[in-house]
Amino acid sequence: MSNRNFFILLFLAITVYIFNLNIDMQEVDASQYACISWEMFVTHSYLKVLCLSADYLDKPPLLFWLNTLSFAVFGAHNFSYKLPSLLFALLAVFSTYRLAKLYYNEKTARMAAVILATTQAMFMITNDVRTDTLLMGAVIFTIWQLAEFFENNSTLNLMAGSFGLTLALLAKGPVGLIVTGAGILPHLALKGTWRRLFDARILLGAVILAIGLTPMCIGLYQQFGWHGLKFYFWTQSFGRITGASEWNNNPDTFFLLHTTAWAFLPWSLFLLIGWMGALAELTKNRLRMPAGAEVITVSGFTLALIMLMLSKYQLPHYVFVIYPLGAIMAANGFLKMAGWPKARPWLTALQLTFILALPFGSMLLQYAFKGSDVISILCIAILYPLAIWFAIEAEGGLKTFYTVMRYVSYRFSRFYNRWFGKQPAAQITTVFVLDVIYQKLFFASALLFITFSFLLSAFYFPAILKYEPECDFGRYIRAHQHNNFVCYQTVYDFSLMYYARQLSASPVWNKEDFKKLLDDKKELLVYGNENAIRLLNEAHITYSIISAREKYHVASLNFTFLNPATRASVCEKVYLLDVKEP
């Protein structure tokens, strides 16, 4: 892969990330974390974490600290909330590249970096920002630095790895230590260098870790006593396996596996090939490591996945932390195909079927959410053919008729000699065409999926988020500097609080309490549903409708919602009302 094509693919992926920066926050986690970050920013309560003025005990504070710093520099905006996580996403891509280069070659390293940068998971977590983006970047950085330390014996790498591990623990707790250990410890054991763990310099790393965790531990103890420390170090992570945690959504056994099947697109096929190949090679060698080999990727990915699958509470983004390791195996899987002349054409056909379906996916989203919008239709019509052209052109493509003829003659002659007289002409031709396509398959997969993700970020996801109208309602409240707003017959949403930049009164559920509040305030901005409208009419309270919108929890997309003809049946009508005392 040339420098030009490598940096073009990364630039295009980063372009999508930049579009993601300005997309509104999604309920529930991202908007809640934005609320907490804003509250920390205005209250300066950095050690004691608060959520809507109440003590908060769930996620560690790194995301909130970084967002508060970003708010201090840029102000509280969509992009300033997401910017720290974007930087950690770029750190994950760079660290994946360097880890792969440490044990493989430049080509594998570049492919691994591009694979990670263009997965569905990466496009998701640079938009719907949670703690997992920070965790992914910190963990793979830690693994890379510790691998450098154990290979090259540099104290600076140990210090950097210890700092990275501190960030991982501050991002999402002990899971960062679990994933790091799952990769590094089996590698040292199978390589026969486990005694390096008793290097006296490891104590320096422990000191760095202890100093980094001290502020968080002080805050937890001040707020919650020993219960807060136990929650962080045990209940929140290991307690989900032992049952000590109350969180339990009864996931099916293979939930994280079928999550990976779609979240690692468009590279899921090559991840499977690379992962199974690494496990088979490890088994074939009877757990012995050839000189210069590594098992960090396969052991880290496999063991961490098993531990995550044991949790009684699982969500799709929980598994994203191991995807940098998966990207390295996927790069190896793609390169392994070159040595499989029988299987390669059919694997190519399978991947080709998927990437050629992407334009049709964009067309369905266009029908569902943008209709006859001219700009988005033109982007579909222009960008997909442009991506295909660039994929053909990449790596010294077919520029002239002479080059075409030489290329075709060379490729076909190999198949002619191998297949002529043994297979039907149609099969010979099909295999030949698929072999030619394989030479461009990597670039085609990356470019077409970047195009799909760009269209999703630029047009379709903003249109989908219109069905979470609390962001727009909050902006209206803030723009009109209205300090008296209340949720009536509905719970408040974090995005409403964040974009309003103020806290609502506690939700009101009966008309007597609402009447008392109105008598006291004289005028209220009310966020409510159809039931709220009914109660206001029954009480003969005067109101005007500022905005009426349809609401849907977009994290739970289904075909009923995606179909414009049936969407209304799963949406709730919500209102922003101006209510005045008679």
N, C-alpha and C positions, 0 to 999 in steps of 0.2 A: 504494500500500500504506500503510495507516494506521499510526501509531505503535503502536497497540494490537496489531495483527496481526503487525507486524514483530517486536516484542519477545516476543510469545507464541511465535512459531515459534522464535526463538533460545533462549528459555527452555526450551522442550521439547527442543530438540536438546542443550542443555547438561545437562539432566536425564539424558539417555542417557549423556553423557560421564561424569557423576558415578557412575552405576551401573557404568560400565566401570572406575572407579578401584579397586574392591574385588574385581575378578575376578582369579584367580590368574594368575601369569606363564605364558606359553606357551613351549614349546621351539621353536627353539633360541635364536634371537637375544635375545629379551626376557629370558629367564632367565639367559643368559650375561652380558648387560649389567647385570642386577641383581646377579649374583655379583661382577662387577668393581667395581661401585659400593660394595657392602658391604665388599669387601676394601680398597678405598681408604679407606673410612670408618674401619675398625678399624686399618689400618696407617699412616694419615696419609701415604701415599706419593702425593702429588698430581701430581708431575711425571713420575715413573716409573710407568707404568700396568702393573698386574700382573693376571694371571688364574690363579687357583689356584696362586699363588706363582711362576708363570713369567712372564717378560717377554711383554708383549702388544703386537703391532704389527698393527693393523688399522684400527679407527675412531679418529678424533680424540677428545680427552678431554672436550668440552663436556658431553655427556650424563652422564658419570661425575662431573664436578665439580658439576653442578647437583643430581644425585641425592644426592651426599655431603652437600651443604648441606641438602637436604631431610631426609635421615636425621638430621642433627645437630639439626634443629628438631623433627621429629615422630617420630623413631625409624624403624627399618627395617620398613616395611610395604608392602603392595601399593599403597595410595593415595599414600604418600610417594614411592615410585619413579615413579609415573605423573604426579604433580602438576606437575612442571616442564614436561613435554611437553604437558599439558592447557593450561597457560598460553600456551605457544607456539601451540597450535591456535587459541586465542581471539585471539591476536595476528594470526594468519593471516586470520581472518574479518574482524577490524577493519580490517586493512591492505587487504584486498580491497575492502571497502566504501569506504574513503577513495580508493583508486586509481581505482575506477569513478566516484566522485563528481567527481574532478578533471577527467575528460574527458567524462562523460555527465551524467545528471541523478540526482536523489534516488531516483526509482523504480528505475532500472537498478542503482544502487548497492545499494539494499536487496535487490533480487532476487538480485544476485550474491552478497551476503553469506549470504543464506539458502540459496542453491544450494550454495555451498561447505560450509556448516555441516551440510547434510543429505545429503551424498554418502556412499556406501558406504565410500569411502576414508577419510573423516574419522572415521566411526564405528569403522573398523578400527584406525586408528593412535592413537586415544585408548584403545584396549584393548590391542592387541598392540604395545606401545611399543618403537620402535627409534629410530634417529637421524633418521629421515625427518620426524618431526613437528617437531623443532627446525629442520631444514633448511627445511621449507615455510614456517614462520612467519618465520624470519630472512630468507629470500630475498624473499618478497613485501613484507615491511617495507622491505627495502633498495630494491627497485624503486620502491615508493611514495615513499620519502623522496628518492631521486635524481630521480624525475620531478618532484616538488615543487621541488627545487633548480633543475633546468633550466628549469622553467616560471616560477618566481617569484624565483629568484636569491637564496635565503636560505642563508646560511652554516650556520645551525643545522640545516637539512635535510641539507646535505652531511655535517656531522658525524654526524648520526643515521644517515644512509645508510652511512657508513663503519663505524660501530659495528655496524650490522646485517650488513654484509658480513663483518666480523670474526667475528661469531657464526656466520654461515653456513659460513665456512671451518673454524671450530672444531667445527662440527657434523658435517660430512661431506666436508671437503676442497674441492678446486678446483671441484667440480661447482656449488657455490653461485656462484662467479665466472662460470662458463660460462652458467648460466641468466640471471643478471643482465645480462651482456653481450649475450646473444641478444635480450633485450628492449629495452635502452636504446640500444645502438649503432645498430641499423637505424633506430630512431625518430629519433635525432639526424641521421643521414645523410640520410634521406628528407625530413626537415623543413628541411634545409639549415643546421642549427645545430651541426654537428660541431666547429666551432672552440671551442665551449664546453668541450671536453675539454682545452683548453690554458689554461684559467683557472688562475691561480696558486694559487687556493685548493684545487685538486685535490691539491696537495702536502700540505696539512693532512690530507686524507683518507688519503693514503698513510702519513703518520706514525701516525695512529690505528690503521690496519691493522697496521703493523709492530709497534707497542707491544703490541697485542692478541695477536698470534701469537707473540711472543717466549717466554712461559713454555712453550708447547707445544713450540716448536723446541728450547729448552734440554733439556727432558725427552727428546725424541727423540734428540738428539745424545748425551746422557749414557748412554742405554740402547743405542743402535744405531749411533752414529757418523753418518757421512755417508750411510750406507745408509738410516737412518731418515728423514732429510730427503728423500732422493730418493724413497723409497717414498711419503711423504705428498704431495709436490708433483708427482710424475709417475706412478709405477708404479700406485698404487691407483686413479687416475682415467683418465688418458690411456693408461696401459699396457694397460688392458682393450680399447682400440681398436687399439693398435699390435701387441698380442700380447706385450708385455713382462711383463704380469701372468700368473701361473699360473692365475688364475681363468678358467674357461671351461666353461659348461654348454650350449654349442651351441644358443642360443635360435633359434627360427624368426624370420624377418625381421619379421613383423608381431606379435610377441609383445606388445609394449607397446600396440599398437593394440587388440587384442582384450582385453587387460587393462583398458584404459580403457572398453571397451564395458560391462563389468560393474562396475568400480570407481567409475565416475562415475554409476551409477544413483542416483536415478531420472531423471537429467537428461541421459543420454547422447544421446538424440534431439535435444535442443535444443543440445547442444554441437556435434553434427555440423552442424546448420543454421547456427549462429553462426560456426563455424570455416570452413566452405565459403563462407559469405556474405562473411566478411572477406577471404578469399583472392581471391574473385571480384571484390570491389570494388577491392582493391589492383591486381589485373590490369587491370581496366577503366580505372582511373585512370593506368595505365602507371607505377606506382610513385610517383605524385605524391600528396602529402597535402593534402587540403582544409584550410582554416584551422580550427583547433580540434580536428582529428582526431588519432588516435593509432594507431600500429602496434605498440606495446609488447606488447599481448596476443597478436596473431596472430604476430608475429615471434618473441617469446619462447617461445610454445607450440610453434610449428612447428620452429624451428631447434633448440631444446633437445631436442625429441622426436627429431629426426633424429640428433642426436649421441648420445643415449641408445640409440637403436636400433642404432648402430654397435658398441656394446659387445659383447664376446664372452661376457660374463656378465651376465645380467639376471634380476631378480626383480620381482614385481608392484609392490612399494612404491617401486621406483626412479623411477617416473614420477609419483608423487604430488606432487613438488615443483612441477610446472607446473600443477596443478589450480586454484590461485587465478586464474591467467590464463584458464584454460578456463572458470571460473565466470562471468567477465565476458562472455566470448563467448557462453556459454549463455544468459545473461540477455538479451543482444541477440538471440539466435536465437529465444527465446520471444516477444519483442516483435515481431520481424519477421513472425511468423505472423499477427498481426492484419491485416496488409496483403495477405494471400494468401487471398481468399475462396474460391477453387476448391480449393486444397490444404489449407486449414486444417481442414475437417471430418475429412479422412482421417488427417491427422497427429494430430488430437485422438483419433480412434478408436484409433490405434496406442498412444498414451500411456495412454489409458483402459484398454485391454486389459491393459497391464502392471500398472498400480496396482491394478486389481481382482483380479489374480492373487495379490497379496501376502497377503490373508487365507488363501488356499489353501496358500501356502507356509508360513505359520505353523501351519496345521493338520497339514501333513506333518511338520514338526519336532515338533509336539506328539505325534503318533503315534510318531515315531522315538525321542524321548528323555524325554517326560514322561508319556505314556500317559494315564491317567485322573486325573491331578493336577487337583484341583478349582480351585485358585487360578488356574493358568495358563489353564485352559479358560474361566473367568469373565472373565479379562482379554481373551481373544480375543473373547468374545461381547459385551463392553461397549465396549472401546476402539476397535475398528474402526467400529462404527456411530456412536460419539461423534465420531470423526475426520471421518467423512463429513458428519455434521450440522454440525460447526463449519466445514467447507469451504463448505457451502451458506450458512451464516450469515455468513461473513466478508465484509467490505466492504459492510455494509448489506444483509444478506441478505433472504430472503423471509419477512417476519414475519407478515403478515396476508393474508387472502384478497384484499383490495383491492390490496395491493402485488403479489401473485402475478399477478392478472389484468392489471394495468398492464404488468408486466414481460413477461409472455407475449405480450400484444397488440403491444407495441412491437417485440419481437424478431421475432415471426412476420410482422408486416406488411412488414418489410424483405425477407424471403425470399419472401413471397407476391408482391410486386411484381416481384421478379427472376425467379422460377421458374414462376409460375402460367401454365398453358397450354403450357409448354415441357417440363416434366418430369413423370413420374408422381407421384401424390400420396405414395406411400410414400417415394420419394426426397426429395421436398420435406420431409416430416416428419423423415426421418433427418438430413438436413443441418441442419434447424432445431434438433433436439435436440442435435446435436453442437456447434452454435454456442453454444447456451446453456451446455453443459458447459464449453466453452473458457473462458468468463468465470470459472469456478471451478477451472480445471485446475491452476493453479499451487499454490493452497492444498491442493487434494486430493492432489496428488503429494507435497508436502512432509509433510503430516500423516499420510498413510497410510504413507509410508516411515519416518517417525519412530516410528510405532506398531510397525511391523515390527521396527525396530532395537531399540526398547525391549524387546519380547518376547524378542528374541534375547539381549540383554544380561542381562535379569533372570532368564530361565528356561533358555533352550536352550544358550547357550554355556557357562554353568557346568556344565550336565549333560554337555556334550561333553567338557569338561576333566576330568571324572572318569576319562576314559580316558588321562590323563597323571597317574598316581597318585603320582609322585615328590613333588609338593607335600605331599600328606597324609603320606607316609612321612617326609619331612623334618620336618614339624611334630611327629610322634611322637618322633623322635630328639631334637629340641630340648626337648620337654616333659619327657622322661625323663632329660635331661641325660646321655645316653649318649655317651661320648667315643670308644668303640671300635666304629666301624661301617665296613664294607667292602663293595665291590661284587664279587660272585663270579660269574664266567662272563658278565659283562655290563659295558659301559662305564658310567661314572657320568654322570648327567644334571646339568646346571647347576642346575635347579630343586631337586633333592635337596640340593645343597650350600647353596643360598641359604636354603631354609626350615629346614634343620638348623642354619644359622649356624656351620658348621664344615666342614673338609675331610676327606674320607674318605682312607683309605690307598689307595695305587695299586690299580687293579683287579687281582684275582687270577684267574688263568686255569687253574691246575692244582692238583690236590688236595694235592700235597706242600707247595707254598708255603702253601696255606690251612691245612694241619695245623700247620706251623711257627708261623704267625701265631696260631692258636688256642692253641697251647701257651704262647705268650708272653703273650697277653692274658687267657686263661682264659675269657672270655666275649666274644662278638661280636654286634652287630646286623648282619645280612647282607641286602643288597639283591641278589636274584638271580632267575633264571628257572627254567624246568623242568629245564634241564640242571644247574643248581646243586643242585636237589632230588635229582636222580638221583645225582650224585656224593656228596652227603652220605649218602644211603642206602647206596651201595656201600661207603663208608668206615665205616659204622656209627657215624656221629656223631649225637649226640642234638640235636634241635632242636624248637622249637615255632613254629608259624605265627602271627605277630601279625596279618598281613593278607595276603590273596590278592586280586589285582586283575587286570583285563584292561587291556592297554596298547596304545595306537595313537597314531601321530604325527598329531595332528589337523590340522596344516598341510596334510596331503595327503588331505583329505576326498574320498571317492568314494561311489558309490551302494551299493557292497557294504557299506561301513561304515554308511551312513545307514539301511539296511534292517535292522531288528532281527533278522529271520530269518537273515540271512547275516553279521551283524557278527562273530560269534565266529570265522569263518574267516579274518579278516584281523587279529585281535587276538592279542597275545602274552600269556601268563600270567606275571605277575611277583609276587614275594613279598617281604615283610619278615619276616625270621626272627630268632628269638633262639636263638643257638647257644652251647652251653656245653661245656666240656671234660669228658669222661666222668670 
